[in-house]
Amino acid sequence: MKDKEERIARAVANFREGYNCSQSVVAAFADIYGFTREQALHMSASFGGGIGRMRLTCGAACGMFMLAGLETAALEGKDRATKCKNYAIVQELAAKFKAQNGSIACADMLGLKRDAPVSSEAEPRTADYYAKRPCPKIIEGAARIIADYLESVGR
């Protein structure tokens, strides 16, 4: 991948511009699949904050998984082999992500209790917000994992 480092940096910059973790990763790579930035932001919007800010699966990980689907999705319902291949790739990406971050759960990485109340209220993006969040580093790692994978398949 000729512009790998630029894409990784773009993913982090997207987050610093106010996009959620999933949008940050997906928008940095979506053009490879013919999607516009706007389309990428739309299709990944609900996966930030650990899916709808419920602190479940990390949005950056979800972004990697969305991109893996664009690369390896079964296009026919009966195509079990391709579906299985996609699931194997997602599991491989998740294992790498977990090895880097200790978890794929947003709550775990933010140090929150799993049963903590959830809110749909997005926090204002202030200097304090960015200072206390591990998200830029997590996004960078997710973008590198998916970039490495895409490079390995000739993208």
N, C-alpha and C positions, 0 to 999 in steps of 0.2 A: 504494500500500500504506500504509494509515493508521498501522500500528505498525511500520514499517520499522526505525527506529532502535532500538526496543525489541527487535526480533528479532535485530538485529546484536549488540547488547549481551548478549542472552541467549546467543547462540552462544559469545561469549568467556567469559561466566560459566560456561557448561557445562564448558568446558575447565578453568577454574580450580577447578571442583568435582571434577575427576579424570576426566572423560570424555575419550575420544580425539577426535582432530580431526574425524573423520567424524561421530561421534555428536553432537559439539558443534554442527555445522552442521545436520544432518538434524533433530535434536530441536527446534531453534529454529523450524522451518518445517512440520513434519509435520502439525500440526493443520489446516493449510490443506486437506490431502487426506483428513482424517478419521481420521488415525492418532493413537493415544495416544502420550504421551511414552515409555511403556514399549515400545510397538511400534517406535517410531523408534529407540530405543536398541538393541533387538534386531537390527533389520534392518541397522543400520550398524556394529555392533560389530566385525566382522572387517576393516574397512577402515582402522582406525587404524594409525599407524606406517608409513604407506606400504604398506598392505595387509598385515595380519598381522605388522606390525613388520619387514617385509622391506625397507623403505625404497625402495619402488617409487613408484607414483603417490601423491602426497600425499593423506592422508585427507580433508582439507578440500576438495580438488578432487573426490575421489570422492563426498563428500557433496553437492556441487553437482550432480554428474552424476546421482546417485540422484534428487534433486529434479527435475531436468530430465526424467528418465524418468517420474516421476509426473505431470508436466505434459504430456508429448508422446509417450508410449509407443504403439506400434502394438499393438492388441489382437487383431489377426488376423494369423496367420503370413504370409499372402499380401499384406499391406498394405505393400508396398515404399515407397510414397510417404511414409507416416507414419514408417517406419523411417528413411528418408533424411532427413526433416525433423528427427527426433530427433538423428541423428548430426551434422547441420549445426549444431544448437543446441549440442550438447556441444563440438564443435570451436570454436565461437565463444566459449563460456565458457572453454574451456581456453586459448585465445589471450589473452583478457583476464587470466586468472590468471597465465599465463606472462609477460605484459608487466609485471605488478606485481611478480612474484617471481623472474623470470629463468629459471624452470623449473617443471615440474609434478612433478618427482621429489623425493620427501622427502629422499633422500640429498644431493642437490645443495643444497637449502635449509638442511640442517643442517651442510653442509660436510664430509660423510663421503665416503670413497672408495666408488665403486660396487661394488667387489669386497670390501668390508669384511665380515667374518663377521657373520651375523645371529643374533639370540637372540630367543626368545619371552618373555624376562624383561622385564616392564614396569618402568621405573625408578620408584622412589619419588617421589612429588610433594612435593618440598621447596622451600624458598625458592630454593635454588641451582638447582634444576631449572628453575623458572620464569624465573630471572634469565638463564640461558644459552640459553633456547629462543626462536626467532622465532615459534613456533606461535600465540600469541595474536594477533599482528599478521596472520599469514597467515589465520587463521580469520576475523578481522574483515574482511579483504579478500574472502575467499570468500563470506562471508555478504552483503556489500554487492553483490558481482557477481550473486549469485542473486536478491537482493532487487530489484535494479534490473531484472533480466530479468523477474521475476514482475510487477513494477509495469508493465513495458512491455506485458505481455499481459493486463493488467486484473485481476490478482489482488490 
